Amino acid sequence: MLEFIINFLSNTYVGQPTLHTRKINQNIARLQHYDWFHDIYHHDQYRSLFFANRHVRKYLQSNVRVKRMMKNKQAQERFLQFLHKQSKGREQKNCKQ
């Protein structure tokens, strides 16, 4: 509880929430036990998003979302759509440069 309060207060004053790399890596490791996630994790189109995209990492930081993806096919599909959207946004950004 104290950790939550400290994180909330620090994020309020800093303005940009910090990402918890250890938590994200643990959630990725939990999801890799599932074939659907293992396949997209090793897919070239999405691979770098897991390491470099702040939005994807923030999504994977949530234990609630990760547990939902582990149990719910619709949550898995939403995550895949989210990854696809992030991938397309990165491609468009690279084309403009």
PEFENUR-V496410 format. One record per residue. N is the residue number from 1. PHI is phi as a letter, one per 20 degrees, with the letter a starting at -180 (999 if undefined). PSI is psi in degrees with one decimal (none if undefined). NEAR is the number of other ideal C-beta (glycine too) atoms within 12 Angstrom. Layout:
[[N;PHI;PSI;NEAR] [N;PHI;PSI;NEAR]]
//
This chain:
[[1;999;-44.0;7] [2;f;-39.7;8] [3;f;-41.5;11] [4;g;-46.1;11] [5;f;-44.0;11] [6;f;-45.3;13] [7;f;-42.5;19] [8;f;-47.3;15] [9;f;-41.3;14] [10;f;-36.6;15] [11;f;-31.9;17] [12;f;-42.1;13] [13;e;-31.9;12] [14;f;-35.0;11] [15;n;-24.8;8] [16;c;122.7;11] [17;f;143.8;19] [18;e;149.2;22] [19;e;141.8;24] [20;d;95.0;20] [21;g;-43.7;17] [22;f;-43.3;13] [23;f;-42.6;22] [24;f;-46.5;27] [25;f;-37.5;19] [26;f;-41.6;16] [27;f;-38.5;34] [28;f;-43.3;29] [29;f;-39.0;18] [30;f;-41.5;22] [31;f;-26.0;31] [32;f;-10.2;22] [33;f;-8.9;15] [34;d;133.0;23] [35;g;-42.6;12] [36;g;-40.4;22] [37;f;-41.6;27] [38;g;-41.9;17] [39;f;-46.2;18] [40;f;-29.0;31] [41;f;-33.0;29] [42;e;6.4;16] [43;f;130.3;18] [44;g;-37.3;12] [45;f;-32.0;19] [46;d;-16.6;30] [47;g;-50.8;20] [48;f;-22.8;20] [49;f;-32.7;32] [50;f;-20.8;34] [51;d;-33.0;17] [52;d;-17.8;15] [53;e;115.4;25] [54;f;-36.9;21] [55;f;-42.7;21] [56;f;-43.6;33] [57;f;-38.7;27] [58;f;-39.9;24] [59;g;-44.6;31] [60;f;-10.7;39] [61;f;-23.7;26] [62;f;116.9;21] [63;f;-34.6;18] [64;f;-47.7;15] [65;f;-43.1;25] [66;f;-45.1;29] [67;f;-39.0;15] [68;f;-41.8;20] [69;f;-31.0;32] [70;f;-25.3;21] [71;d;-22.4;15] [72;c;121.8;17] [73;f;-38.2;14] [74;f;-38.3;12] [75;f;-36.4;24] [76;f;-43.2;24] [77;f;-38.7;16] [78;f;-40.2;17] [79;f;-42.2;34] [80;f;-41.0;26] [81;f;-41.3;17] [82;f;-45.9;25] [83;f;-43.4;33] [84;f;-43.4;20] [85;f;-43.4;20] [86;f;-38.1;29] [87;f;-43.7;27] [88;f;-38.9;18] [89;f;-38.0;19] [90;f;-40.3;24] [91;f;-42.7;17] [92;f;-38.9;12] [93;f;-40.2;12] [94;f;-32.7;11] [95;f;-33.5;9] [96;f;-23.3;8] [97;e;none;7]]
//
